[in-house]
Amino acid sequence: MKARIIFSFVLWFTMHLLNISTYAQDHIVLNSFNINIRTGPGNGFFVVCTAGKGEIFQLVEERGDWVEIKMYSENSRFVHRDLVYFLKEFVPGHNMNLLQSEEEIKKIKKDIEWAKSVARVEADEIIPEAISKERFENFRNISMDKNIHNILEIHGIQSALYSQIMNH
């Protein structure tokens, strides 16, 4: 019975480590300062925001010289592949843990909701929904990605932790 418990623990621990490694491989780290995150895979596409060295984003897929990343609006965003490195595993310096208190996480979520409402107001001022729903939604999503990115930077939270915060 004791051997079975030890085997189960070793198996669980190994599977846990494999999951962490697999999870890390789904992410990229920016390797330079002031990197443009764009709406499409090319320099001619609109810059959503700039991000800094060490920021981690979830990788969607590689597209030639560009990598598609997941941001907050669920729309595709792109970074040039020369400006990133692909993770094999997380290390303590990557800051990929939600160590904040419940109160701090609630504050971050409140700030994110504020950023979403600001994005809606900004979009409505530039391209009212009544004029073009598609262009309004596109601008709102760009503004939302920019504003939420700023909120996470203020709080010192990795972008890749966004969905964990929202699901907390």
C-alpha positions in Angstrom: 0.0 0.0 0.0 2.8 2.4 0.9 4.6 1.7 -2.4 1.4 2.4 -4.3 1.0 5.8 -2.5 4.6 6.7 -3.3 4.2 5.7 -6.9 1.0 7.7 -7.2 2.7 10.8 -5.7 5.7 10.4 -8.1 3.4 10.0 -11.0 1.3 13.0 -10.0 4.5 15.1 -9.5 5.9 14.1 -12.8 2.6 14.9 -14.6 2.5 18.2 -12.8 6.0 19.1 -14.0 5.2 18.1 -17.6 2.1 20.3 -17.5 4.2 23.3 -16.3 6.7 22.7 -19.1 3.9 22.3 -21.7 2.3 25.4 -20.4 5.5 27.4 -20.6 6.1 26.3 -24.2 2.8 28.0 -25.1 4.4 31.4 -24.3 6.9 33.9 -25.6 9.0 36.5 -23.8 9.8 39.9 -25.3 13.6 40.4 -25.5 13.9 44.1 -26.1 12.4 47.4 -24.9 9.5 49.3 -26.5 8.3 46.5 -28.8 5.3 47.3 -31.0 2.4 44.9 -30.7 0.4 45.2 -34.0 -3.0 44.3 -35.4 -1.4 42.2 -38.2 1.7 40.4 -39.2 3.6 43.3 -40.8 5.1 46.8 -40.1 2.2 48.4 -42.0 -0.4 47.3 -39.4 -1.6 49.5 -36.6 0.3 49.5 -33.3 -2.0 48.5 -30.5 0.5 49.2 -27.8 4.2 48.9 -26.9 5.5 46.3 -24.4 8.8 45.9 -22.7 11.6 43.4 -22.2 10.6 40.4 -20.1 6.9 40.6 -20.7 5.3 37.3 -21.4 2.4 36.6 -23.7 0.5 33.5 -24.7 1.6 32.2 -28.1 -1.2 31.4 -30.6 0.9 30.5 -33.6 4.0 31.3 -35.6 3.4 33.1 -39.0 6.7 33.4 -40.9 8.6 36.3 -39.4 5.7 37.1 -37.0 4.2 35.5 -33.9 0.6 35.7 -33.1 -0.1 36.3 -29.5 -3.2 36.3 -27.3 -4.3 39.5 -25.7 -7.3 40.6 -23.7 -9.8 41.2 -26.5 -9.2 37.7 -27.9 -8.3 39.4 -31.2 -5.1 38.4 -33.0 -2.1 40.6 -32.2 1.4 40.2 -33.6 5.0 40.7 -32.7 8.1 40.3 -34.9 9.8 37.0 -34.1 13.2 38.6 -33.9 12.0 40.4 -30.8 10.9 37.4 -28.8 12.2 34.1 -27.5 10.1 31.0 -27.0 9.8 29.6 -23.5 10.8 26.1 -22.6 10.1 26.5 -18.9 9.1 29.2 -16.4 11.8 30.4 -14.0 11.2 32.5 -10.8 12.3 35.7 -12.7 9.4 35.3 -15.1 7.0 36.3 -12.3 4.2 34.0 -13.5 2.5 33.5 -10.1 -0.5 35.3 -8.8 0.8 36.0 -5.3 -1.5 39.0 -4.6 -4.1 38.8 -1.9 -7.8 38.4 -2.7 -8.2 42.1 -2.1 -5.4 43.0 -4.6 -6.9 40.7 -7.3 -10.3 42.3 -6.8 -8.7 45.7 -7.3 -6.9 44.6 -10.5 -10.2 43.1 -11.8 -12.0 46.4 -11.0 -9.3 48.3 -12.8 -9.6 46.0 -15.8 -13.4 46.6 -15.9 -12.7 50.3 -15.8 -10.3 49.9 -18.7 -13.0 48.1 -20.7 -15.5 50.8 -20.1 -13.0 53.5 -21.1 -12.4 51.5 -24.3 -16.1 51.6 -25.1 -16.3 55.4 -24.5 -13.2 56.0 -26.6 -14.5 53.9 -29.5 -17.9 55.6 -29.3 -16.2 59.0 -29.5 -14.1 58.0 -32.6 -16.5 55.7 -34.5 -20.0 55.6 -33.0 -21.5 52.1 -33.1 -24.5 53.5 -35.0 -22.2 54.5 -37.9 -20.3 51.2 -38.3 -20.7 48.4 -35.8 -17.7 46.5 -37.2 -15.3 49.5 -37.1 -16.6 50.4 -33.6 -16.0 46.9 -32.3 -12.5 46.8 -34.0 -11.5 50.1 -32.4 -13.0 49.2 -29.0 -11.0 45.9 -29.0 -7.8 47.8 -29.9 -8.4 50.4 -27.2 -9.3 47.6 -24.7 -6.0 45.8 -25.4 -4.1 49.0 -25.0 -5.9 50.0 -21.8 -5.8 46.6 -20.1 -2.1 46.3 -21.0 -1.5 49.6 -19.2 -3.4 48.4 -16.1 -1.4 45.2 -15.9 1.9 47.1 -16.2 0.8 49.4 -13.4 0.1 46.4 -11.2 3.3 44.6 -12.3 1.3 41.6 -13.6 2.4 39.5 -16.6 0.0 39.8 -19.6 -0.1 36.0 -19.8 -1.8 35.9 -16.4 -4.9 37.9 -17.6 -7.2 34.9 -18.0 -6.2 33.6 -14.5 -7.1 36.9 -13.0 -10.4 37.0 -14.7 -11.2 33.4 -13.7 -10.1 33.9 -10.1 
